[in-house]
């Protein structure tokens, strides 16, 4: 993998690690509620769901980090595919912005990883 591919994959992994923190630990805090445009009441009611979602984002970050550590294109591409699918689903069901925040960077990373 080229250095540029590794850097973009690392950015995608860091984004998902940040999503984990936002969803698991900051969901009901001002930064979490501002980021996701939540009311205090909704944030409190949906806290457990958000934490679960954050955990999945952590798995995506861990898979990407592992793939980078062992220099496995296949593992990195698999986890990037998971990110793209999650981002596309989120864009279709929640907010189109999710595509550009989550799926688009993963698509760019996948293109760089695939480019030999």
C-alpha positions as CSV (number, residue, x, y, z in Angstrom):
1,X,0.0,0.0,0.0
2,X,1.2,3.5,-0.8
3,X,1.8,6.0,1.9
4,X,-1.1,8.1,0.6
5,X,-3.4,5.1,0.8
6,X,-2.2,4.3,4.3
7,X,-2.8,7.9,5.4
8,X,-6.3,8.1,4.1
9,X,-7.2,4.7,5.6
10,X,-5.8,6.0,8.9
11,X,-8.0,9.1,8.6
12,X,-11.1,6.9,8.1
13,X,-10.1,4.8,11.1
14,X,-9.6,7.9,13.2
15,X,-13.0,9.3,12.1
16,X,-14.6,6.1,13.3
17,X,-12.8,6.1,16.5
18,X,-14.1,9.7,17.0
19,X,-17.6,8.5,16.1
20,X,-17.2,5.9,18.9
21,X,-16.3,8.6,21.4
22,X,-19.1,10.9,20.3
23,X,-21.8,8.1,20.4
24,X,-20.6,6.2,23.5
25,X,-19.4,8.9,25.8
26,X,-20.5,12.4,24.5
27,X,-24.0,11.6,23.2
28,X,-25.7,13.5,26.0
29,X,-23.0,16.2,26.3
30,X,-23.2,19.6,24.5
31,X,-20.8,18.5,21.8
32,X,-22.6,15.3,21.1
33,X,-26.0,16.9,21.0
34,X,-24.7,19.8,18.8
35,X,-23.0,17.3,16.4
36,X,-26.1,15.2,16.0
37,X,-28.6,18.0,16.4
38,X,-30.4,16.4,19.4
39,X,-32.6,17.7,22.2
40,X,-31.6,16.8,25.7
41,X,-34.7,14.6,26.0
42,X,-34.0,12.6,22.8
43,X,-30.4,12.2,23.7
44,X,-31.3,10.7,27.1
45,X,-33.9,8.4,25.6
46,X,-31.6,7.2,22.8
47,X,-28.4,6.9,24.9
48,X,-28.2,3.1,24.8
49,X,-28.8,2.9,21.1
50,X,-26.1,5.5,20.4
51,X,-23.6,3.6,22.6
52,X,-24.4,0.4,20.6
53,X,-23.9,2.3,17.4
54,X,-20.6,3.7,18.7
55,X,-19.4,0.3,19.5
56,X,-19.9,-0.8,15.9
57,X,-17.9,2.3,14.7
58,X,-15.1,1.2,17.1
59,X,-15.1,-2.2,15.4
60,X,-14.7,-0.5,12.0
61,X,-11.8,1.6,13.3
62,X,-10.2,-1.5,14.9
63,X,-10.5,-3.5,11.7
64,X,-8.9,-0.8,9.6
65,X,-6.1,-0.3,12.1
66,X,-5.5,-4.0,12.2
67,X,-5.4,-4.2,8.4
68,X,-2.9,-1.3,8.4
69,X,-0.7,-2.9,11.0
70,X,-0.5,-6.3,9.2
71,X,-0.3,-4.5,5.8
72,X,-3.2,-6.5,4.4
73,X,-4.9,-4.9,1.5
74,X,-7.7,-7.5,1.7
75,X,-8.5,-6.7,5.4
76,X,-8.4,-3.0,4.8
77,X,-10.6,-3.2,1.7
78,X,-13.1,-5.5,3.6
79,X,-13.4,-2.9,6.4
80,X,-13.6,0.0,4.0
81,X,-16.5,-1.8,2.2
82,X,-18.2,-2.1,5.6
83,X,-17.7,1.6,6.1
84,X,-19.1,2.4,2.7
85,X,-22.2,0.2,3.3
86,X,-22.8,1.8,6.7
87,X,-22.4,5.3,5.3
88,X,-24.7,4.6,2.3
89,X,-27.3,3.1,4.6
90,X,-27.1,6.0,7.0
91,X,-27.4,8.5,4.1
92,X,-30.5,6.7,2.8
93,X,-32.2,6.4,6.1
94,X,-31.0,9.2,8.3
95,X,-29.3,12.1,6.6
96,X,-27.6,12.5,3.2
97,X,-24.7,14.3,4.9
98,X,-23.6,10.9,6.3
99,X,-22.6,9.8,2.8
100,X,-20.0,12.6,2.6
101,X,-18.8,12.3,6.1
102,X,-18.5,8.5,6.3
103,X,-18.8,6.7,2.9
104,X,-17.0,9.2,0.6
105,X,-13.7,9.2,2.5
106,X,-13.8,5.4,2.6
107,X,-14.4,5.2,-1.2
108,X,-11.4,7.5,-1.8
109,X,-9.3,5.3,0.6
110,X,-10.5,2.1,-1.2
111,X,-9.5,3.6,-4.6
112,X,-6.0,4.4,-3.2
113,X,-5.6,1.0,-1.6
114,X,-6.7,-0.7,-4.8
115,X,-4.4,1.4,-7.1
116,X,-1.1,-0.4,-7.4
